Amino acid sequence: MAGVGQRFDGVSALRYVSPDLYAESVPALVGEWGTGKSTLMRILTGTYPKRGEPIFMADQGVNS
């Protein structure tokens, strides 16, 4: 995924998030309260609409 972002009432919850994920690894999202972890997961699952670049999984466009 690249360039994922989300705004709520004019406040940016995420700004151009582009994490690197690798096969055969165990990714983890950690951070303090209010850093956008839940928002990112909700975008990935389709709960919130995605804004920005397409999300690709296993070389397939998902949620684009």
mmCIF file of the N, C-alpha and C atoms, coordinates in Angstrom:
data_MODEL
# 
_entry.id   MODEL 
# 
loop_
_atom_site.group_PDB 
_atom_site.id 
_atom_site.type_symbol 
_atom_site.label_atom_id 
_atom_site.label_alt_id 
_atom_site.label_comp_id 
_atom_site.label_asym_id 
_atom_site.label_entity_id 
_atom_site.label_seq_id 
_atom_site.pdbx_PDB_ins_code 
_atom_site.Cartn_x 
_atom_site.Cartn_y 
_atom_site.Cartn_z 
_atom_site.occupancy 
_atom_site.B_iso_or_equiv 
_atom_site.pdbx_formal_charge 
_atom_site.auth_seq_id 
_atom_site.auth_comp_id 
_atom_site.auth_asym_id 
_atom_site.auth_atom_id 
_atom_site.pdbx_PDB_model_num 
ATOM 1   N N  . MET A 1 1  ? 0.846   -1.169  0.000  1.00 0.00 ? 1  MET A N  1 
ATOM 2   C CA . MET A 1 1  ? 0.000   0.000   0.000  1.00 0.00 ? 1  MET A CA 1 
ATOM 3   C C  . MET A 1 1  ? 0.883   1.221   0.000  1.00 0.00 ? 1  MET A C  1 
ATOM 4   N N  . ALA A 1 2  ? 0.370   2.268   -0.589 1.00 0.00 ? 2  ALA A N  1 
ATOM 5   C CA . ALA A 1 2  ? 1.168   3.489   -0.680 1.00 0.00 ? 2  ALA A CA 1 
ATOM 6   C C  . ALA A 1 2  ? 0.244   4.688   -0.681 1.00 0.00 ? 2  ALA A C  1 
ATOM 7   N N  . GLY A 1 3  ? 0.632   5.717   0.007  1.00 0.00 ? 3  GLY A N  1 
ATOM 8   C CA . GLY A 1 3  ? -0.104  6.965   -0.011 1.00 0.00 ? 3  GLY A CA 1 
ATOM 9   C C  . GLY A 1 3  ? -1.473  6.918   0.630  1.00 0.00 ? 3  GLY A C  1 
ATOM 10  N N  . VAL A 1 4  ? -1.673  6.049   1.620  1.00 0.00 ? 4  VAL A N  1 
ATOM 11  C CA . VAL A 1 4  ? -2.971  5.934   2.287  1.00 0.00 ? 4  VAL A CA 1 
ATOM 12  C C  . VAL A 1 4  ? -3.151  7.102   3.240  1.00 0.00 ? 4  VAL A C  1 
ATOM 13  N N  . GLY A 1 5  ? -4.317  7.713   3.197  1.00 0.00 ? 5  GLY A N  1 
ATOM 14  C CA . GLY A 1 5  ? -4.585  8.846   4.074  1.00 0.00 ? 5  GLY A CA 1 
ATOM 15  C C  . GLY A 1 5  ? -6.047  8.891   4.487  1.00 0.00 ? 5  GLY A C  1 
ATOM 16  N N  . GLN A 1 6  ? -6.330  9.569   5.578  1.00 0.00 ? 6  GLN A N  1 
ATOM 17  C CA . GLN A 1 6  ? -7.706  9.709   6.075  1.00 0.00 ? 6  GLN A CA 1 
ATOM 18  C C  . GLN A 1 6  ? -7.811  10.985  6.881  1.00 0.00 ? 6  GLN A C  1 
ATOM 19  N N  . ARG A 1 7  ? -8.913  11.719  6.679  1.00 0.00 ? 7  ARG A N  1 
ATOM 20  C CA . ARG A 1 7  ? -9.177  12.946  7.435  1.00 0.00 ? 7  ARG A CA 1 
ATOM 21  C C  . ARG A 1 7  ? -10.538 12.828  8.093  1.00 0.00 ? 7  ARG A C  1 
ATOM 22  N N  . PHE A 1 8  ? -10.661 13.356  9.292  1.00 0.00 ? 8  PHE A N  1 
ATOM 23  C CA . PHE A 1 8  ? -11.923 13.419  10.023 1.00 0.00 ? 8  PHE A CA 1 
ATOM 24  C C  . PHE A 1 8  ? -12.161 14.859  10.432 1.00 0.00 ? 8  PHE A C  1 
ATOM 25  N N  . ASP A 1 9  ? -13.222 15.465  9.928  1.00 0.00 ? 9  ASP A N  1 
ATOM 26  C CA . ASP A 1 9  ? -13.569 16.847  10.270 1.00 0.00 ? 9  ASP A CA 1 
ATOM 27  C C  . ASP A 1 9  ? -12.379 17.795  10.127 1.00 0.00 ? 9  ASP A C  1 
ATOM 28  N N  . GLY A 1 10 ? -11.626 17.636  9.046  1.00 0.00 ? 10 GLY A N  1 
ATOM 29  C CA . GLY A 1 10 ? -10.504 18.526  8.781  1.00 0.00 ? 10 GLY A CA 1 
ATOM 30  C C  . GLY A 1 10 ? -9.212  18.177  9.492  1.00 0.00 ? 10 GLY A C  1 
ATOM 31  N N  . VAL A 1 11 ? -9.211  17.105  10.290 1.00 0.00 ? 11 VAL A N  1 
ATOM 32  C CA . VAL A 1 11 ? -8.009  16.680  11.013 1.00 0.00 ? 11 VAL A CA 1 
ATOM 33  C C  . VAL A 1 11 ? -7.463  15.420  10.349 1.00 0.00 ? 11 VAL A C  1 
ATOM 34  N N  . SER A 1 12 ? -6.176  15.409  10.013 1.00 0.00 ? 12 SER A N  1 
ATOM 35  C CA . SER A 1 12 ? -5.565  14.238  9.382  1.00 0.00 ? 12 SER A CA 1 
ATOM 36  C C  . SER A 1 12 ? -5.319  13.145  10.402 1.00 0.00 ? 12 SER A C  1 
ATOM 37  N N  . ALA A 1 13 ? -5.944  11.981  10.170 1.00 0.00 ? 13 ALA A N  1 
ATOM 38  C CA . ALA A 1 13 ? -5.682  10.824  11.012 1.00 0.00 ? 13 ALA A CA 1 
ATOM 39  C C  . ALA A 1 13 ? -4.487  10.051  10.457 1.00 0.00 ? 13 ALA A C  1 
ATOM 40  N N  . LEU A 1 14 ? -4.379  10.009  9.144  1.00 0.00 ? 14 LEU A N  1 
ATOM 41  C CA . LEU A 1 14 ? -3.246  9.382   8.461  1.00 0.00 ? 14 LEU A CA 1 
ATOM 42  C C  . LEU A 1 14 ? -2.839  10.292  7.320  1.00 0.00 ? 14 LEU A C  1 
ATOM 43  N N  . ARG A 1 15 ? -1.540  10.398  7.092  1.00 0.00 ? 15 ARG A N  1 
ATOM 44  C CA . ARG A 1 15 ? -1.032  11.216  5.996  1.00 0.00 ? 15 ARG A CA 1 
ATOM 45  C C  . ARG A 1 15 ? -0.029  10.428  5.184  1.00 0.00 ? 15 ARG A C  1 
ATOM 46  N N  . TYR A 1 16 ? -0.411  10.012  3.994  1.00 0.00 ? 16 TYR A N  1 
ATOM 47  C CA . TYR A 1 16 ? 0.482   9.352   3.043  1.00 0.00 ? 16 TYR A CA 1 
ATOM 48  C C  . TYR A 1 16 ? 1.263   8.192   3.657  1.00 0.00 ? 16 TYR A C  1 
ATOM 49  N N  . VAL A 1 17 ? 0.548   7.264   4.268  1.00 0.00 ? 17 VAL A N  1 
ATOM 50  C CA . VAL A 1 17 ? 1.172   6.096   4.890  1.00 0.00 ? 17 VAL A CA 1 
ATOM 51  C C  . VAL A 1 17 ? 1.584   5.110   3.801  1.00 0.00 ? 17 VAL A C  1 
ATOM 52  N N  . SER A 1 18 ? 2.819   4.649   3.838  1.00 0.00 ? 18 SER A N  1 
ATOM 53  C CA . SER A 1 18 ? 3.341   3.693   2.865  1.00 0.00 ? 18 SER A CA 1 
ATOM 54  C C  . SER A 1 18 ? 4.274   2.702   3.550  1.00 0.00 ? 18 SER A C  1 
ATOM 55  N N  . PRO A 1 19 ? 3.727   1.778   4.360  1.00 0.00 ? 19 PRO A N  1 
ATOM 56  C CA . PRO A 1 19 ? 4.596   0.818   5.041  1.00 0.00 ? 19 PRO A CA 1 
ATOM 57  C C  . PRO A 1 19 ? 5.138   -0.234  4.083  1.00 0.00 ? 19 PRO A C  1 
ATOM 58  N N  . ASP A 1 20 ? 6.279   -0.779  4.413  1.00 0.00 ? 20 ASP A N  1 
ATOM 59  C CA . ASP A 1 20 ? 6.877   -1.880  3.649  1.00 0.00 ? 20 ASP A CA 1 
ATOM 60  C C  . ASP A 1 20 ? 6.570   -3.185  4.372  1.00 0.00 ? 20 ASP A C  1 
ATOM 61  N N  . LEU A 1 21 ? 5.943   -4.115  3.672  1.00 0.00 ? 21 LEU A N  1 
ATOM 62  C CA . LEU A 1 21 ? 5.622   -5.433  4.228  1.00 0.00 ? 21 LEU A CA 1 
ATOM 63  C C  . LEU A 1 21 ? 6.321   -6.477  3.376  1.00 0.00 ? 21 LEU A C  1 
ATOM 64  N N  . TYR A 1 22 ? 6.886   -7.484  4.018  1.00 0.00 ? 22 TYR A N  1 
ATOM 65  C CA . TYR A 1 22 ? 7.663   -8.491  3.311  1.00 0.00 ? 22 TYR A CA 1 
ATOM 66  C C  . TYR A 1 22 ? 7.099   -9.880  3.558  1.00 0.00 ? 22 TYR A C  1 
ATOM 67  N N  . ALA A 1 23 ? 7.208   -10.740 2.535  1.00 0.00 ? 23 ALA A N  1 
ATOM 68  C CA . ALA A 1 23 ? 6.764   -12.124 2.662  1.00 0.00 ? 23 ALA A CA 1 
ATOM 69  C C  . ALA A 1 23 ? 7.572   -12.816 3.756  1.00 0.00 ? 23 ALA A C  1 
ATOM 70  N N  . GLU A 1 24 ? 6.946   -13.767 4.414  1.00 0.00 ? 24 GLU A N  1 
ATOM 71  C CA . GLU A 1 24 ? 7.567   -14.576 5.463  1.00 0.00 ? 24 GLU A CA 1 
ATOM 72  C C  . GLU A 1 24 ? 8.057   -13.721 6.633  1.00 0.00 ? 24 GLU A C  1 
ATOM 73  N N  . SER A 1 25 ? 7.358   -12.632 6.897  1.00 0.00 ? 25 SER A N  1 
ATOM 74  C CA . SER A 1 25 ? 7.671   -11.815 8.063  1.00 0.00 ? 25 SER A CA 1 
ATOM 75  C C  . SER A 1 25 ? 6.396   -11.652 8.875  1.00 0.00 ? 25 SER A C  1 
ATOM 76  N N  . VAL A 1 26 ? 6.557   -11.205 10.092 1.00 0.00 ? 26 VAL A N  1 
ATOM 77  C CA . VAL A 1 26 ? 5.409   -10.989 10.971 1.00 0.00 ? 26 VAL A CA 1 
ATOM 78  C C  . VAL A 1 26 ? 5.321   -9.494  11.245 1.00 0.00 ? 26 VAL A C  1 
ATOM 79  N N  . PRO A 1 27 ? 4.460   -8.787  10.493 1.00 0.00 ? 27 PRO A N  1 
ATOM 80  C CA . PRO A 1 27 ? 4.352   -7.346  10.707 1.00 0.00 ? 27 PRO A CA 1 
ATOM 81  C C  . PRO A 1 27 ? 3.548   -7.028  11.965 1.00 0.00 ? 27 PRO A C  1 
ATOM 82  N N  . ALA A 1 28 ? 3.838   -5.898  12.564 1.00 0.00 ? 28 ALA A N  1 
ATOM 83  C CA . ALA A 1 28 ? 3.097   -5.448  13.744 1.00 0.00 ? 28 ALA A CA 1 
ATOM 84  C C  . ALA A 1 28 ? 2.934   -3.938  13.660 1.00 0.00 ? 28 ALA A C  1 
ATOM 85  N N  . LEU A 1 29 ? 1.773   -3.469  14.066 1.00 0.00 ? 29 LEU A N  1 
ATOM 86  C CA . LEU A 1 29 ? 1.529   -2.032  14.176 1.00 0.00 ? 29 LEU A CA 1 
ATOM 87  C C  . LEU A 1 29 ? 1.538   -1.674  15.647 1.00 0.00 ? 29 LEU A C  1 
ATOM 88  N N  . VAL A 1 30 ? 2.458   -0.842  16.037 1.00 0.00 ? 30 VAL A N  1 
ATOM 89  C CA . VAL A 1 30 ? 2.544   -0.420  17.433 1.00 0.00 ? 30 VAL A CA 1 
ATOM 90  C C  . VAL A 1 30 ? 2.693   1.091   17.478 1.00 0.00 ? 30 VAL A C  1 
ATOM 91  N N  . GLY A 1 31 ? 2.197   1.684   18.522 1.00 0.00 ? 31 GLY A N  1 
ATOM 92  C CA . GLY A 1 31 ? 2.321   3.117   18.685 1.00 0.00 ? 31 GLY A CA 1 
ATOM 93  C C  . GLY A 1 31 ? 1.389   3.607   19.767 1.00 0.00 ? 31 GLY A C  1 
ATOM 94  N N  . GLU A 1 32 ? 1.534   4.852   20.094 1.00 0.00 ? 32 GLU A N  1 
ATOM 95  C CA . GLU A 1 32 ? 0.717   5.454   21.142 1.00 0.00 ? 32 GLU A CA 1 
ATOM 96  C C  . GLU A 1 32 ? -0.702  5.676   20.658 1.00 0.00 ? 32 GLU A C  1 
ATOM 97  N N  . TRP A 1 33 ? -1.580  5.991   21.597 1.00 0.00 ? 33 TRP A N  1 
ATOM 98  C CA . TRP A 1 33 ? -2.963  6.280   21.296 1.00 0.00 ? 33 TRP A CA 1 
ATOM 99  C C  . TRP A 1 33 ? -3.032  7.462   20.334 1.00 0.00 ? 33 TRP A C  1 
ATOM 100 N N  . GLY A 1 34 ? -3.895  7.336   19.318 1.00 0.00 ? 34 GLY A N  1 
ATOM 101 C CA . GLY A 1 34 ? -4.090  8.436   18.390 1.00 0.00 ? 34 GLY A CA 1 
ATOM 102 C C  . GLY A 1 34 ? -3.110  8.503   17.235 1.00 0.00 ? 34 GLY A C  1 
ATOM 103 N N  . THR A 1 35 ? -2.341  7.444   17.004 1.00 0.00 ? 35 THR A N  1 
ATOM 104 C CA . THR A 1 35 ? -1.358  7.468   15.923 1.00 0.00 ? 35 THR A CA 1 
ATOM 105 C C  . THR A 1 35 ? -1.887  6.898   14.615 1.00 0.00 ? 35 THR A C  1 
ATOM 106 N N  . GLY A 1 36 ? -3.144  6.403   14.584 1.00 0.00 ? 36 GLY A N  1 
ATOM 107 C CA . GLY A 1 36 ? -3.751  5.950   13.340 1.00 0.00 ? 36 GLY A CA 1 
ATOM 108 C C  . GLY A 1 36 ? -3.717  4.455   13.083 1.00 0.00 ? 36 GLY A C  1 
ATOM 109 N N  . LYS A 1 37 ? -3.355  3.669   14.074 1.00 0.00 ? 37 LYS A N  1 
ATOM 110 C CA . LYS A 1 37 ? -3.286  2.211   13.882 1.00 0.00 ? 37 LYS A CA 1 
ATOM 111 C C  . LYS A 1 37 ? -4.649  1.634   13.506 1.00 0.00 ? 37 LYS A C  1 
ATOM 112 N N  . SER A 1 38 ? -5.658  1.944   14.268 1.00 0.00 ? 38 SER A N  1 
ATOM 113 C CA . SER A 1 38 ? -7.005  1.424   14.002 1.00 0.00 ? 38 SER A CA 1 
ATOM 114 C C  . SER A 1 38 ? -7.558  1.975   12.701 1.00 0.00 ? 38 SER A C  1 
ATOM 115 N N  . THR A 1 39 ? -7.282  3.219   12.413 1.00 0.00 ? 39 THR A N  1 
ATOM 116 C CA . THR A 1 39 ? -7.752  3.828   11.170 1.00 0.00 ? 39 THR A CA 1 
ATOM 117 C C  . THR A 1 39 ? -7.154  3.108   9.969  1.00 0.00 ? 39 THR A C  1 
ATOM 118 N N  . LEU A 1 40 ? -5.863  2.804   10.015 1.00 0.00 ? 40 LEU A N  1 
ATOM 119 C CA . LEU A 1 40 ? -5.213  2.081   8.922  1.00 0.00 ? 40 LEU A CA 1 
ATOM 120 C C  . LEU A 1 40 ? -5.851  0.706   8.739  1.00 0.00 ? 40 LEU A C  1 
ATOM 121 N N  . MET A 1 41 ? -6.100  0.002   9.828  1.00 0.00 ? 41 MET A N  1 
ATOM 122 C CA . MET A 1 41 ? -6.723  -1.319  9.730  1.00 0.00 ? 41 MET A CA 1 
ATOM 123 C C  . MET A 1 41 ? -8.146  -1.228  9.174  1.00 0.00 ? 41 MET A C  1 
ATOM 124 N N  . ARG A 1 42 ? -8.861  -0.188  9.540  1.00 0.00 ? 42 ARG A N  1 
ATOM 125 C CA . ARG A 1 42 ? -10.226 -0.013  9.019  1.00 0.00 ? 42 ARG A CA 1 
ATOM 126 C C  . ARG A 1 42 ? -10.211 0.306   7.523  1.00 0.00 ? 42 ARG A C  1 
ATOM 127 N N  . ILE A 1 43 ? -9.208  1.011   7.056  1.00 0.00 ? 43 ILE A N  1 
ATOM 128 C CA . ILE A 1 43 ? -9.074  1.266   5.621  1.00 0.00 ? 43 ILE A CA 1 
ATOM 129 C C  . ILE A 1 43 ? -8.759  -0.036  4.900  1.00 0.00 ? 43 ILE A C  1 
ATOM 130 N N  . LEU A 1 44 ? -7.844  -0.830  5.448  1.00 0.00 ? 44 LEU A N  1 
ATOM 131 C CA . LEU A 1 44 ? -7.467  -2.097  4.814  1.00 0.00 ? 44 LEU A CA 1 
ATOM 132 C C  . LEU A 1 44 ? -8.635  -3.081  4.748  1.00 0.00 ? 44 LEU A C  1 
ATOM 133 N N  . THR A 1 45 ? -9.513  -3.057  5.743  1.00 0.00 ? 45 THR A N  1 
ATOM 134 C CA . THR A 1 45 ? -10.650 -3.990  5.746  1.00 0.00 ? 45 THR A CA 1 
ATOM 135 C C  . THR A 1 45 ? -11.860 -3.435  5.013  1.00 0.00 ? 45 THR A C  1 
ATOM 136 N N  . GLY A 1 46 ? -11.804 -2.183  4.573  1.00 0.00 ? 46 GLY A N  1 
ATOM 137 C CA . GLY A 1 46 ? -12.898 -1.606  3.824  1.00 0.00 ? 46 GLY A CA 1 
ATOM 138 C C  . GLY A 1 46 ? -13.958 -0.916  4.671  1.00 0.00 ? 46 GLY A C  1 
ATOM 139 N N  . THR A 1 47 ? -13.752 -0.821  5.969  1.00 0.00 ? 47 THR A N  1 
ATOM 140 C CA . THR A 1 47 ? -14.698 -0.130  6.838  1.00 0.00 ? 47 THR A CA 1 
ATOM 141 C C  . THR A 1 47 ? -14.733 1.355   6.514  1.00 0.00 ? 47 THR A C  1 
ATOM 142 N N  . TYR A 1 48 ? -13.559 1.943   6.277  1.00 0.00 ? 48 TYR A N  1 
ATOM 143 C CA . TYR A 1 48 ? -13.461 3.333   5.847  1.00 0.00 ? 48 TYR A CA 1 
ATOM 144 C C  . TYR A 1 48 ? -13.066 3.329   4.378  1.00 0.00 ? 48 TYR A C  1 
ATOM 145 N N  . PRO A 1 49 ? -13.541 4.297   3.602  1.00 0.00 ? 49 PRO A N  1 
ATOM 146 C CA . PRO A 1 49 ? -13.105 4.365   2.203  1.00 0.00 ? 49 PRO A CA 1 
ATOM 147 C C  . PRO A 1 49 ? -11.625 4.716   2.123  1.00 0.00 ? 49 PRO A C  1 
ATOM 148 N N  . LYS A 1 50 ? -10.935 4.106   1.183  1.00 0.00 ? 50 LYS A N  1 
ATOM 149 C CA . LYS A 1 50 ? -9.516  4.367   0.992  1.00 0.00 ? 50 LYS A CA 1 
ATOM 150 C C  . LYS A 1 50 ? -9.346  5.598   0.129  1.00 0.00 ? 50 LYS A C  1 
ATOM 151 N N  . ARG A 1 51 ? -8.394  6.435   0.457  1.00 0.00 ? 51 ARG A N  1 
ATOM 152 C CA . ARG A 1 51 ? -8.051  7.604   -0.342 1.00 0.00 ? 51 ARG A CA 1 
ATOM 153 C C  . ARG A 1 51 ? -6.556  7.537   -0.640 1.00 0.00 ? 51 ARG A C  1 
ATOM 154 N N  . GLY A 1 52 ? -6.199  7.794   -1.865 1.00 0.00 ? 52 GLY A N  1 
ATOM 155 C CA . GLY A 1 52 ? -4.784  7.744   -2.231 1.00 0.00 ? 52 GLY A CA 1 
ATOM 156 C C  . GLY A 1 52 ? -4.532  6.653   -3.244 1.00 0.00 ? 52 GLY A C  1 
ATOM 157 N N  . GLU A 1 53 ? -3.360  6.101   -3.226 1.00 0.00 ? 53 GLU A N  1 
ATOM 158 C CA . GLU A 1 53 ? -2.949  5.093   -4.190 1.00 0.00 ? 53 GLU A CA 1 
ATOM 159 C C  . GLU A 1 53 ? -3.620  3.753   -3.913 1.00 0.00 ? 53 GLU A C  1 
ATOM 160 N N  . PRO A 1 54 ? -3.676  2.864   -4.923 1.00 0.00 ? 54 PRO A N  1 
ATOM 161 C CA . PRO A 1 54 ? -4.262  1.526   -4.716 1.00 0.00 ? 54 PRO A CA 1 
ATOM 162 C C  . PRO A 1 54 ? -3.492  0.711   -3.685 1.00 0.00 ? 54 PRO A C  1 
ATOM 163 N N  . ILE A 1 55 ? -4.185  -0.234  -3.071 1.00 0.00 ? 55 ILE A N  1 
ATOM 164 C CA . ILE A 1 55 ? -3.575  -1.176  -2.137 1.00 0.00 ? 55 ILE A CA 1 
ATOM 165 C C  . ILE A 1 55 ? -3.397  -2.488  -2.888 1.00 0.00 ? 55 ILE A C  1 
ATOM 166 N N  . PHE A 1 56 ? -2.193  -3.040  -2.873 1.00 0.00 ? 56 PHE A N  1 
ATOM 167 C CA . PHE A 1 56 ? -1.916  -4.290  -3.568 1.00 0.00 ? 56 PHE A CA 1 
ATOM 168 C C  . PHE A 1 56 ? -1.566  -5.370  -2.571 1.00 0.00 ? 56 PHE A C  1 
ATOM 169 N N  . MET A 1 57 ? -2.147  -6.558  -2.775 1.00 0.00 ? 57 MET A N  1 
ATOM 170 C CA . MET A 1 57 ? -1.830  -7.724  -1.959 1.00 0.00 ? 57 MET A CA 1 
ATOM 171 C C  . MET A 1 57 ? -1.573  -8.890  -2.895 1.00 0.00 ? 57 MET A C  1 
ATOM 172 N N  . ALA A 1 58 ? -0.467  -9.555  -2.735 1.00 0.00 ? 58 ALA A N  1 
ATOM 173 C CA . ALA A 1 58 ? -0.096  -10.697 -3.570 1.00 0.00 ? 58 ALA A CA 1 
ATOM 174 C C  . ALA A 1 58 ? -0.172  -10.319 -5.048 1.00 0.00 ? 58 ALA A C  1 
ATOM 175 N N  . ASP A 1 59 ? 0.367   -9.152  -5.393 1.00 0.00 ? 59 ASP A N  1 
ATOM 176 C CA . ASP A 1 59 ? 0.411   -8.649  -6.757 1.00 0.00 ? 59 ASP A CA 1 
ATOM 177 C C  . ASP A 1 59 ? -0.956  -8.433  -7.383 1.00 0.00 ? 59 ASP A C  1 
ATOM 178 N N  . GLN A 1 60 ? -1.992  -8.295  -6.580 1.00 0.00 ? 60 GLN A N  1 
ATOM 179 C CA . GLN A 1 60 ? -3.339  -8.023  -7.079 1.00 0.00 ? 60 GLN A CA 1 
ATOM 180 C C  . GLN A 1 60 ? -3.840  -6.727  -6.471 1.00 0.00 ? 60 GLN A C  1 
ATOM 181 N N  . GLY A 1 61 ? -4.472  -5.892  -7.279 1.00 0.00 ? 61 GLY A N  1 
ATOM 182 C CA . GLY A 1 61 ? -5.036  -4.643  -6.762 1.00 0.00 ? 61 GLY A CA 1 
ATOM 183 C C  . GLY A 1 61 ? -6.239  -4.957  -5.881 1.00 0.00 ? 61 GLY A C  1 
ATOM 184 N N  . VAL A 1 62 ? -6.261  -4.442  -4.694 1.00 0.00 ? 62 VAL A N  1 
ATOM 185 C CA . VAL A 1 62 ? -7.349  -4.660  -3.745 1.00 0.00 ? 62 VAL A CA 1 
ATOM 186 C C  . VAL A 1 62 ? -7.827  -3.308  -3.255 1.00 0.00 ? 62 VAL A C  1 
ATOM 187 N N  . ASN A 1 63 ? -9.145  -3.131  -3.182 1.00 0.00 ? 63 ASN A N  1 
ATOM 188 C CA . ASN A 1 63 ? -9.711  -1.906  -2.576 1.00 0.00 ? 63 ASN A CA 1 
ATOM 189 C C  . ASN A 1 63 ? -9.263  -0.655  -3.333 1.00 0.00 ? 63 ASN A C  1 
ATOM 190 N N  . SER A 1 64 ? -9.088  -0.769  -4.652 1.00 0.00 ? 64 SER A N  1 
ATOM 191 C CA . SER A 1 64 ? -8.596  0.380   -5.414 1.00 0.00 ? 64 SER A CA 1 
ATOM 192 C C  . SER A 1 64 ? -9.709  1.235   -5.952 1.00 0.00 ? 64 SER A C  1 
# 
